[in-house]
Amino acid sequence: MSPAPFQLAPLDAAHDRAAFNSDSEPLNRYLREQVTQDVRRRVTACFVALADENRIAGYYTLASASLMLADLPASIGKKLPRYPTVPTVRMGRLSVDQAFKGQGLGGALLADALDRAARSEIAAYALIVDAKDDTAAAFYRHHDFIALPESPHTLFLPLATLQPSRKAPL
Ligand SMILES: CC(C)(COP(=O)(O)OP(=O)(O)OC[C@H]1O[C@@H](n2cnc3c(N)ncnc32)[C@H](O)[C@@H]1OP(=O)(O)O)[C@@H](O)C(=O)NCCC(=O)NCCS
């Protein structure tokens, strides 16, 4: 099925956060009650896919983060500088409204997050995610993310490996 024509934008006060209804109540509650405060304090950035002017079909959050070098697979870690930590961008949350699931929107939001992280002038080695369960981890593995050996629900994708074809198709 081809995706509906969503617009991607930074979250704005005019967007209808209250109507967002994914199958994860914590992710709905975060958008409803917490995210604007986090954005105001600069501890996260939030981007939304809009189905019309104000209707949020999906959202994700991004913030700076780091990974312990020792937590990466040894074959990857040995190619990086010997600093204790590696700079990354964390996609803290990703969620699609139930009405828009299975239409390619989750993949498009992920591609947009990767593109945004890769385009930043501030260097980051990888986009990292904390999958909330095995199903979410499978979604990220499907998109070529690599699990940390000792923490399979934390996954990363090196930004230098991105192909131009990964660019968000919206
Ligand atoms: C996970 C989630 C974001 C996926 O969004 P979606 O819009 O339904 O997914 P898409 O239609 O974009 O799927 C894109 C691709 O991922 C695949 N996919 C989707 N869910 C998958 C899963 N759990 N495991 C493996 N592959 C999966 C699809 O088959 C599709 O593959 P294709 O591009 O090869 O055809 C959505 O189901 C969701 O909001 N879940 C609840 C919150 C959540 O789990 N967030 C994840 C981070 S904690």
The ligand as an SDF file (V2000), in Angstrom:
LIG
                    3D

 48 50  0  0  0  0  0  0  0  0999 V2000
    6.5820   -0.0890   15.4280 C   0  0  0  0  0  0  0  0  0  0  0  0
    5.7210    0.9030   14.6530 C   0  0  0  0  0  0  0  0  0  0  0  0
    6.2990    2.3140   14.8210 C   0  0  0  0  0  0  0  0  0  0  0  0
    5.6980    0.5040   13.1860 C   0  0  0  0  0  0  0  0  0  0  0  0
    4.9560    1.4810   12.4500 O   0  0  0  0  0  0  0  0  0  0  0  0
    4.1210    1.1020   11.1130 P   0  0  0  0  0  0  0  0  0  0  0  0
    3.7550    2.3760   10.4610 O   0  0  0  0  0  0  0  0  0  0  0  0
    3.0230    0.1800   11.4480 O   0  0  0  0  0  0  0  0  0  0  0  0
    5.2240    0.2870   10.2880 O   0  0  0  0  0  0  0  0  0  0  0  0
    5.4800    0.3930    8.7040 P   0  0  0  0  0  0  0  0  0  0  0  0
    4.1970    0.1840    7.9730 O   0  0  0  0  0  0  0  0  0  0  0  0
    6.2150    1.6610    8.4110 O   0  0  0  0  0  0  0  0  0  0  0  0
    6.4730   -0.8260    8.4660 O   0  0  0  0  0  0  0  0  0  0  0  0
    7.7050   -0.6110    7.7990 C   0  0  0  0  0  0  0  0  0  0  0  0
    8.3620   -1.9480    7.5990 C   0  0  0  0  0  0  0  0  0  0  0  0
    8.6320   -2.5330    8.8850 O   0  0  0  0  0  0  0  0  0  0  0  0
    8.0810   -3.8350    8.9410 C   0  0  0  0  0  0  0  0  0  0  0  0
    7.6430   -4.0630   10.3200 N   0  0  0  0  0  0  0  0  0  0  0  0
    6.6700   -3.4050   10.9790 C   0  0  0  0  0  0  0  0  0  0  0  0
    6.5980   -3.8580   12.2600 N   0  0  0  0  0  0  0  0  0  0  0  0
    7.5450   -4.8340   12.3600 C   0  0  0  0  0  0  0  0  0  0  0  0
    7.9720   -5.6990   13.4090 C   0  0  0  0  0  0  0  0  0  0  0  0
    7.4320   -5.6390   14.6160 N   0  0  0  0  0  0  0  0  0  0  0  0
    8.9670   -6.5840   13.1660 N   0  0  0  0  0  0  0  0  0  0  0  0
    9.5620   -6.6550   11.9380 C   0  0  0  0  0  0  0  0  0  0  0  0
    9.2030   -5.8600   10.9030 N   0  0  0  0  0  0  0  0  0  0  0  0
    8.2080   -4.9740   11.1110 C   0  0  0  0  0  0  0  0  0  0  0  0
    6.9260   -3.8050    7.9590 C   0  0  0  0  0  0  0  0  0  0  0  0
    6.6360   -5.1180    7.5080 O   0  0  0  0  0  0  0  0  0  0  0  0
    7.4900   -2.9510    6.8460 C   0  0  0  0  0  0  0  0  0  0  0  0
    8.3690   -3.7330    6.0570 O   0  0  0  0  0  0  0  0  0  0  0  0
    8.6890   -3.3780    4.5010 P   0  0  0  0  0  0  0  0  0  0  0  0
    9.1390   -1.9170    4.4710 O   0  0  0  0  0  0  0  0  0  0  0  0
    9.7970   -4.3160    4.1510 O   0  0  0  0  0  0  0  0  0  0  0  0
    7.4200   -3.5860    3.7750 O   0  0  0  0  0  0  0  0  0  0  0  0
    4.2480    0.9120   15.1390 C   0  0  0  0  0  0  0  0  0  0  0  0
    3.7560   -0.4100   15.0610 O   0  0  0  0  0  0  0  0  0  0  0  0
    4.0440    1.4110   16.5550 C   0  0  0  0  0  0  0  0  0  0  0  0
    3.8040    2.6070   16.7710 O   0  0  0  0  0  0  0  0  0  0  0  0
    4.1150    0.4900   17.5420 N   0  0  0  0  0  0  0  0  0  0  0  0
    3.9000    0.8410   18.9480 C   0  0  0  0  0  0  0  0  0  0  0  0
    5.0610    1.6210   19.5240 C   0  0  0  0  0  0  0  0  0  0  0  0
    6.4150    0.9830   19.2860 C   0  0  0  0  0  0  0  0  0  0  0  0
    6.5860   -0.2190   19.3530 O   0  0  0  0  0  0  0  0  0  0  0  0
    7.3990    1.8230   19.0110 N   0  0  0  0  0  0  0  0  0  0  0  0
    8.7320    1.3480   18.6920 C   0  0  0  0  0  0  0  0  0  0  0  0
    9.7600    1.9270   19.5610 C   0  0  0  0  0  0  0  0  0  0  0  0
    9.6550    1.6070   21.2790 S   0  0  0  0  0  0  0  0  0  0  0  0
  1  2  1  0
  2  3  1  0
  2  4  1  0
  2 36  1  0
  4  5  1  0
  5  6  1  0
  6  7  2  0
  6  8  1  0
  6  9  1  0
  9 10  1  0
 10 11  2  0
 10 12  1  0
 10 13  1  0
 13 14  1  0
 14 15  1  0
 15 16  1  0
 15 30  1  0
 16 17  1  0
 17 18  1  0
 17 28  1  0
 18 19  1  0
 18 27  1  0
 19 20  2  0
 20 21  1  0
 21 22  1  0
 21 27  2  0
 22 23  1  0
 22 24  2  0
 24 25  1  0
 25 26  2  0
 26 27  1  0
 28 29  1  0
 28 30  1  0
 30 31  1  0
 31 32  1  0
 32 33  2  0
 32 34  1  0
 32 35  1  0
 36 37  1  0
 36 38  1  0
 38 39  2  0
 38 40  1  0
 40 41  1  0
 41 42  1  0
 42 43  1  0
 43 44  2  0
 43 45  1  0
 45 46  1  0
 46 47  1  0
 47 48  1  0
M  END
$$$$
